[in-house]
Amino acid sequence: MTDPIADYLTRLRNAIAAGHRVVEVPASNLKKEITKVLLEKGYILNYKVEEDGIKGTIKIALKYDLVNKVNAIKKLIRVSTPGLRKYVGYKDMPRVLNGLGIAILSTSKGVMTDKEAKDLKVGGEVLCYVY
């Protein structure tokens, strides 16, 4: 697998499209941090890391509106790929859906949203857009 982050986002997208409550993805430190950001911003209900050997898995409980059966995540878009990395400075932070969505960045201070990176005045690699 050449792009584990794209695989992670695709597994989330497929689980949402199929209406699953829980999705399992192979664990890595970057995926754990992205999942933590999604939990902090209210896009998922909860997650649990299960260590079984070297890597382990992340079980993610997806968040749905019970009345309309609509997921909290409308779209997941991979921005920076292994073939074309996308870096931004703190002055050039992208606005996702005019501020309603978030961009998840990998910075020198860790994985965070575009708003947090702008407040800390730090740039980094744009991993994905979530809204």
Phi, psi and omega in degrees: 000126184267336181227088182294333179290320176296322177296317178301311181294322179293321176297320176296313179302314181294321178294321178294316181295326180276350178080023179289151177273325184230141176230141178252133177230149175297141187273148167206165182298320180294318178295323177297318180292320178297318179296323178296319178295318179298323178291316180298324182271000173084021179272341176228160180283309184196169174212157179220133178262122179252115180273117175226084182100225186284303187266297184095189179226159174247123175261120184248124175270116183282151184256125180236150168277116188292330182287308184266354183055046178249136180282155178290332179265116178274317184211142174236120182237124176280128183257298183271125180246166178299331180277337182213096179283143181240110180249145177225150172273170184291338178281340184251031182297136179286146174258118183266120180053043178058037177097353180278332178259183179233152169250131179262125183243149170255113184243179176290343179260009179113183180275130182205175178276170180295324181292318179294320179294322179293322178294323179277356182055053179225139178259181180175195181271128179279113182278309183199165173251140178228130172203000000 
